[in-house]
Amino acid sequence: MTEFGSTVPRRQVGRLLRELRERAGISLMAAAQELEFSRARMYRIENGEVPVRKHDVIAMCSVYAAPGHMTEVLIGLAAESKAKGWWHAYGDVVPAWFELYVGMEQGASRLRSYAPSVIPGLLQIREYAECVFRMWHGDDEAAVENAVAVRLERQSLLNRRRPEAPGLEVIIDEGVLRRSIPDTLGMQRQLAHLVNASTRPNIGVRVIPFAAGPHKAASSGQFTILEFPAVGTASPEPATIYCENLTGALYLDKLAEVETYESVWAELEAAALSQSDSDDLIAEIIKHL
């Protein structure tokens, strides 16, 4: 980690620029020659090792024939690359429609999520997701349907073969399971889905029971730890902590920050029921809905 702060924005700039170049059918060397960059500089930019200046972003987007809205996103991300810890405020420098987290989620090899209040999006079924989004969008059925469709589409990454699907480990507070949506049958299906999902080799769902009492994560709120695979001979991107809020999201990747959340996760694992006991508790809750 350098004095420039969070690597999250520049890593995303590099990933997006590489995708644009590949989509345009331009080799790394050809792009370097056109832009009058060295091959090494191109490599460092695409691997998120260095900040990218606004005029370089504009030049690269021009060579790759990137659409205007994507150029806007990249300029915004580049401007944020020197932030100390990165707060992505929806609708701020980076447009609200650009789902940065979704891109990181797609690139991760392992996801660990603590859910103290709501079932994580990757494990929500349609009925549950509709209830969640209806609280935000009210009677705007088109907005609700669009949001639900995006959420369900995200879940396809858990089934993909290439690249290999990421591992997903979820720890849920018992209260989340007992806080039913109005559609009782839908809630029963949602809970059954958690049990069924946990039978898959890349997914684990464990429950912290009421009997576990207070724990360190009780004041942390929902968070996800993302880990990334090594690509070729390059070192993997550093683990990143994602914490969502009503108006934005906090991305943390400094070593001390990651270690703090790793410590909290270890305590959550110690407090949670085993996979088998978690399944039994969920089954018991289903019976009493």
Secondary structure, 3 states (H helix, E strand, C coil): CCCCCCCHHHHHHHHHHHHHHHHCCCCHHHHHHHHCCCHHHHHHHHCCCCCCCHHHHHHHHHHCCCCHHHHHHHHHHHHCCCCCCEEEECCCCCCCCCCHHHHHHHHCCEEEEEECCCCCHHHCCHHHHHHHHHHHHCCCHHHHHHHHHHHHHHHHHHCCCCCCCCEEEEEEEHHHHHCCCCCHHHHHHHHHHHHHHCCCCCEEEEEECHHHCCCHHHHCCCEEEEECCCCCCCCCCCCEEEEECCCEEEEECCHHHHHHHHHHHHHHHHHCCCHHHHHHHHHHHHHCC
